[in-house]
Amino acid sequence: MRPHPLAALAPAALALLAAGCGGAASPAHTATVGAGHTRLGTVLVDGGGRTLYEFEKDKGPASRCSGACASVWPPLTGKPDAGGGVAAAKLGTTAGGGVTYAGHPLYTYAGDGKPGDVKGQDLDQFGAEWYVLAPSGRVIG
């Protein structure tokens, strides 16, 4: 009796299945969003205390900042985690893995050198304005 022609593929198929299911995936890093104090009042900050911004060009939780924009305004990415002073229920993610708060994708600004800096506030770059957010999720403008 001759073996079925597809029988030779069975070991390879099992190996692929095992490879896809068996390995431990590297865990996504945590992206903490908390509240911090700045000259503009209490605003959203990342785990390192850097100010977080929203981009007026974004509509809903979809980011419209990529390429050169994202090099100046890096999106906050990772598994959202609520730090002190924020509502965990307001955290979410974009389709691309960015973190949102109250429906706003969040970004840091390359021009902010240290925690508490808000040099990106009211800037008009990449087609719209950038603003800090209060822990309520409202724009401080």
Secondary structure as a PSIPRED ss2 file (coil, helix, strand):
# PSIPRED VFORMAT (PSIPRED V4.0)

   1 M C   1.000  0.000  0.000
   2 R C   1.000  0.000  0.000
   3 P C   1.000  0.000  0.000
   4 H C   1.000  0.000  0.000
   5 P H   0.000  1.000  0.000
   6 L H   0.000  1.000  0.000
   7 A H   0.000  1.000  0.000
   8 A H   0.000  1.000  0.000
   9 L H   0.000  1.000  0.000
  10 A H   0.000  1.000  0.000
  11 P H   0.000  1.000  0.000
  12 A H   0.000  1.000  0.000
  13 A H   0.000  1.000  0.000
  14 L H   0.000  1.000  0.000
  15 A H   0.000  1.000  0.000
  16 L H   0.000  1.000  0.000
  17 L H   0.000  1.000  0.000
  18 A H   0.000  1.000  0.000
  19 A H   0.000  1.000  0.000
  20 G H   0.000  1.000  0.000
  21 C H   0.000  1.000  0.000
  22 G H   0.000  1.000  0.000
  23 G C   1.000  0.000  0.000
  24 A C   1.000  0.000  0.000
  25 A C   1.000  0.000  0.000
  26 S C   1.000  0.000  0.000
  27 P C   1.000  0.000  0.000
  28 A C   1.000  0.000  0.000
  29 H C   1.000  0.000  0.000
  30 T E   0.000  0.000  1.000
  31 A E   0.000  0.000  1.000
  32 T E   0.000  0.000  1.000
  33 V E   0.000  0.000  1.000
  34 G E   0.000  0.000  1.000
  35 A E   0.000  0.000  1.000
  36 G E   0.000  0.000  1.000
  37 H E   0.000  0.000  1.000
  38 T E   0.000  0.000  1.000
  39 R C   1.000  0.000  0.000
  40 L C   1.000  0.000  0.000
  41 G E   0.000  0.000  1.000
  42 T E   0.000  0.000  1.000
  43 V E   0.000  0.000  1.000
  44 L E   0.000  0.000  1.000
  45 V E   0.000  0.000  1.000
  46 D E   0.000  0.000  1.000
  47 G C   1.000  0.000  0.000
  48 G C   1.000  0.000  0.000
  49 G C   1.000  0.000  0.000
  50 R C   1.000  0.000  0.000
  51 T E   0.000  0.000  1.000
  52 L C   1.000  0.000  0.000
  53 Y E   0.000  0.000  1.000
  54 E E   0.000  0.000  1.000
  55 F E   0.000  0.000  1.000
  56 E C   1.000  0.000  0.000
  57 K C   1.000  0.000  0.000
  58 D C   1.000  0.000  0.000
  59 K E   0.000  0.000  1.000
  60 G C   1.000  0.000  0.000
  61 P C   1.000  0.000  0.000
  62 A E   0.000  0.000  1.000
  63 S C   1.000  0.000  0.000
  64 R C   1.000  0.000  0.000
  65 C C   1.000  0.000  0.000
  66 S C   1.000  0.000  0.000
  67 G C   1.000  0.000  0.000
  68 A H   0.000  1.000  0.000
  69 C H   0.000  1.000  0.000
  70 A H   0.000  1.000  0.000
  71 S H   0.000  1.000  0.000
  72 V H   0.000  1.000  0.000
  73 W C   1.000  0.000  0.000
  74 P C   1.000  0.000  0.000
  75 P E   0.000  0.000  1.000
  76 L C   1.000  0.000  0.000
  77 T E   0.000  0.000  1.000
  78 G C   1.000  0.000  0.000
  79 K E   0.000  0.000  1.000
  80 P E   0.000  0.000  1.000
  81 D E   0.000  0.000  1.000
  82 A E   0.000  0.000  1.000
  83 G C   1.000  0.000  0.000
  84 G C   1.000  0.000  0.000
  85 G C   1.000  0.000  0.000
  86 V C   1.000  0.000  0.000
  87 A C   1.000  0.000  0.000
  88 A H   0.000  1.000  0.000
  89 A H   0.000  1.000  0.000
  90 K H   0.000  1.000  0.000
  91 L E   0.000  0.000  1.000
  92 G E   0.000  0.000  1.000
  93 T E   0.000  0.000  1.000
  94 T C   1.000  0.000  0.000
  95 A C   1.000  0.000  0.000
  96 G C   1.000  0.000  0.000
  97 G C   1.000  0.000  0.000
  98 G E   0.000  0.000  1.000
  99 V E   0.000  0.000  1.000
 100 T E   0.000  0.000  1.000
 101 Y E   0.000  0.000  1.000
 102 A C   1.000  0.000  0.000
 103 G C   1.000  0.000  0.000
 104 H E   0.000  0.000  1.000
 105 P E   0.000  0.000  1.000
 106 L C   1.000  0.000  0.000
 107 Y E   0.000  0.000  1.000
 108 T C   1.000  0.000  0.000
 109 Y C   1.000  0.000  0.000
 110 A C   1.000  0.000  0.000
 111 G C   1.000  0.000  0.000
 112 D C   1.000  0.000  0.000
 113 G C   1.000  0.000  0.000
 114 K C   1.000  0.000  0.000
 115 P C   1.000  0.000  0.000
 116 G C   1.000  0.000  0.000
 117 D C   1.000  0.000  0.000
 118 V C   1.000  0.000  0.000
 119 K C   1.000  0.000  0.000
 120 G C   1.000  0.000  0.000
 121 Q C   1.000  0.000  0.000
 122 D C   1.000  0.000  0.000
 123 L C   1.000  0.000  0.000
 124 D E   0.000  0.000  1.000
 125 Q E   0.000  0.000  1.000
 126 F C   1.000  0.000  0.000
 127 G C   1.000  0.000  0.000
 128 A E   0.000  0.000  1.000
 129 E E   0.000  0.000  1.000
 130 W E   0.000  0.000  1.000
 131 Y E   0.000  0.000  1.000
 132 V E   0.000  0.000  1.000
 133 L E   0.000  0.000  1.000
 134 A C   1.000  0.000  0.000
 135 P C   1.000  0.000  0.000
 136 S C   1.000  0.000  0.000
 137 G C   1.000  0.000  0.000
 138 R C   1.000  0.000  0.000
 139 V E   0.000  0.000  1.000
 140 I E   0.000  0.000  1.000
 141 G C   1.000  0.000  0.000
